[in-house]
Amino acid sequence: MCGSCVTNADSLLLGAVGAGTAAVAVARRAKDVVSGRTTLERRSAAYAANAGFLRSLGHDPALVLGRPPETPTAGSPREPASPQGALLGT
């Protein structure tokens, strides 16, 4: 028996999981665009979450993850994106 064969059911399941993952990613990006959240803010939040997890395991986040991303400066406020046509620009 072949150990690397994929049945139709396996293929359909993996395709559904991939489509679901892509839909969640698009929804998160759309929410960020509408709310005016920048890529830098998203990266900083992800770094903070990962660093907290690594600290709970007893690791040093700076050694594992490297330098944290630069935080946005408070002196340069970003204008929120317009909800009308927000997805057309991405």
Helices and strands as residue ranges (DSSP letters): H 8-35, H 39-56, H 61-65, G 86-89
